[in-house]
Amino acid sequence: MWEILKFDIIVKGNDWEGTPKGEFLERSMAEVGARVVYLPYTEHVSSSLLRSKRFGAATTAGTASS
């Protein structure tokens, strides 16, 4: 995705912070000059459900939930 949009910041819930996937994301983003910003995790909010309502179920297939 970065190759297309060339963003500077990616935002994730702070439930990713300090986890192997969060650390991998931070390293990967640092390699291209982007950084990860963590926002407070919101309980009972499914990002997968939000994406499916916004973009349709086909776009969420195979994506990791955050």
Backbone as CSV, one residue per row, in Angstrom:
resi,resn,N_x,N_y,N_z,CA_x,CA_y,CA_z,C_x,C_y,C_z
1,MET,0.824,-1.190,0.000,0.000,0.000,0.000,0.868,1.254,0.000
2,TRP,1.978,1.264,0.775,2.821,2.449,0.838,3.342,2.829,-0.547
3,GLU,3.677,1.841,-1.348,4.233,2.113,-2.676,3.289,2.956,-3.527
4,ILE,1.995,2.828,-3.293,1.001,3.568,-4.069,0.735,4.950,-3.462
5,LEU,0.526,5.000,-2.142,0.098,6.240,-1.492,1.234,7.106,-0.950
6,LYS,2.393,6.515,-0.666,3.557,7.260,-0.146,3.214,8.098,1.097
7,PHE,2.532,7.502,2.054,2.142,8.217,3.262,3.319,8.362,4.225
8,ASP,3.217,9.340,5.134,4.248,9.593,6.137,3.940,8.935,7.471
9,ILE,2.648,8.730,7.737,2.194,8.218,9.030,1.145,7.149,8.801
10,ILE,1.225,6.084,9.581,0.156,5.088,9.626,-0.332,5.031,11.069
11,VAL,-1.625,4.940,11.256,-2.224,4.973,12.583,-2.778,3.595,12.917
12,LYS,-2.431,3.115,14.106,-2.922,1.824,14.595,-3.398,2.008,16.031
13,GLY,-4.234,1.078,16.467,-4.651,1.071,17.868,-3.476,0.672,18.744
14,ASN,-3.414,1.227,19.948,-2.270,0.941,20.801,-2.245,-0.489,21.329
15,ASP,-3.228,-1.304,20.954,-3.144,-2.730,21.264,-2.058,-3.402,20.424
16,TRP,-1.606,-2.754,19.367,-0.506,-3.268,18.530,0.854,-2.894,19.108
17,GLU,0.904,-1.845,19.919,2.178,-1.319,20.407,2.902,-2.353,21.267
18,GLY,4.177,-2.583,20.944,4.988,-3.526,21.705,4.772,-4.980,21.340
19,THR,3.914,-5.258,20.361,3.674,-6.631,19.929,4.591,-6.950,18.754
20,PRO,4.801,-8.218,18.468,5.626,-8.551,17.299,5.118,-7.919,16.005
21,LYS,3.791,-7.915,15.795,3.274,-7.317,14.553,3.441,-5.798,14.552
22,GLY,3.321,-5.168,15.706,3.538,-3.726,15.788,4.995,-3.364,15.556
23,GLU,5.892,-4.144,16.135,7.319,-3.903,15.947,7.731,-4.129,14.493
24,PHE,7.151,-5.160,13.862,7.411,-5.403,12.440,6.920,-4.222,11.610
25,LEU,5.727,-3.736,11.916,5.164,-2.599,11.188,6.055,-1.371,11.355
26,GLU,6.517,-1.123,12.579,7.390,0.024,12.826,8.685,-0.074,12.020
27,ARG,9.295,-1.244,12.005,10.526,-1.438,11.229,10.268,-1.244,9.735
28,SER,9.184,-1.830,9.256,8.849,-1.739,7.828,8.581,-0.297,7.417
29,MET,7.866,0.430,8.237,7.555,1.819,7.915,8.801,2.692,8.010
30,ALA,9.664,2.430,8.983,10.902,3.204,9.122,11.771,3.055,7.877
31,GLU,11.751,1.890,7.271,12.553,1.645,6.065,12.160,2.559,4.903
32,VAL,10.917,3.011,4.887,10.454,3.884,3.803,10.234,5.330,4.275
33,GLY,10.650,5.617,5.505,10.539,6.974,6.020,9.198,7.336,6.619
34,ALA,8.380,6.350,6.916,7.073,6.596,7.544,7.145,6.170,9.007
35,ARG,6.228,6.657,9.798,6.214,6.262,11.206,4.830,5.768,11.607
36,VAL,4.808,5.001,12.671,3.565,4.456,13.210,3.147,5.330,14.390
37,VAL,1.901,5.773,14.388,1.328,6.528,15.496,0.253,5.654,16.114
38,TYR,0.335,5.470,17.413,-0.636,4.634,18.115,-1.674,5.514,18.803
39,LEU,-2.931,5.174,18.572,-4.049,5.844,19.238,-4.652,4.886,20.256
40,PRO,-5.310,5.425,21.276,-5.915,4.543,22.275,-6.861,3.529,21.638
41,TYR,-6.699,2.288,22.060,-7.549,1.200,21.594,-8.973,1.437,22.069
42,THR,-9.928,1.230,21.190,-11.338,1.407,21.517,-11.992,0.035,21.619
43,GLU,-12.356,-0.350,22.839,-13.009,-1.645,23.025,-14.365,-1.662,22.334
44,HIS,-14.747,-2.827,21.907,-16.061,-3.077,21.296,-16.240,-2.402,19.939
45,VAL,-15.136,-1.978,19.298,-15.212,-1.429,17.952,-14.382,-2.334,17.050
46,SER,-15.028,-2.922,16.071,-14.356,-3.823,15.152,-13.963,-3.075,13.885
47,SER,-12.662,-2.913,13.658,-12.237,-2.231,12.438,-12.628,-3.035,11.205
48,SER,-12.648,-4.361,11.324,-13.082,-5.193,10.193,-14.536,-4.907,9.843
49,LEU,-15.369,-4.782,10.853,-16.776,-4.480,10.617,-16.936,-3.078,10.017
50,LEU,-16.181,-2.116,10.531,-16.256,-0.762,9.979,-15.839,-0.743,8.515
51,ARG,-14.749,-1.449,8.186,-14.302,-1.493,6.792,-15.348,-2.158,5.907
52,SER,-15.961,-3.231,6.389,-16.936,-3.920,5.553,-18.160,-3.041,5.304
53,LYS,-18.528,-2.234,6.283,-19.668,-1.333,6.087,-19.309,-0.188,5.154
54,ARG,-18.058,0.246,5.205,-17.632,1.384,4.385,-17.279,0.958,2.953
55,PHE,-16.537,-0.130,2.824,-15.997,-0.512,1.521,-16.597,-1.790,0.945
56,GLY,-17.390,-2.494,1.701,-17.960,-3.755,1.242,-17.130,-4.934,1.690
57,ALA,-17.766,-6.038,1.887,-17.124,-7.227,2.445,-15.959,-7.734,1.595
58,ALA,-15.995,-7.523,0.300,-14.947,-8.058,-0.583,-13.588,-7.449,-0.272
59,THR,-13.535,-6.205,0.197,-12.242,-5.566,0.442,-11.623,-5.990,1.754
60,THR,-12.394,-6.623,2.650,-11.840,-6.990,3.945,-11.376,-8.438,3.973
61,ALA,-11.648,-9.195,2.940,-11.244,-10.599,2.915,-9.731,-10.695,2.944
62,GLY,-9.222,-11.473,3.887,-7.791,-11.711,3.973,-7.020,-10.619,4.685
63,THR,-7.687,-9.614,5.250,-6.959,-8.593,5.965,-6.927,-8.907,7.446
64,ALA,-5.886,-8.487,8.103,-5.764,-8.694,9.534,-6.584,-7.635,10.237
65,SER,-7.225,-7.995,11.318,-7.965,-7.007,12.076,-7.018,-6.255,12.973
66,SER,-7.351,-5.022,13.284,-6.479,-4.222,14.143,-7.131,-3.935,15.462
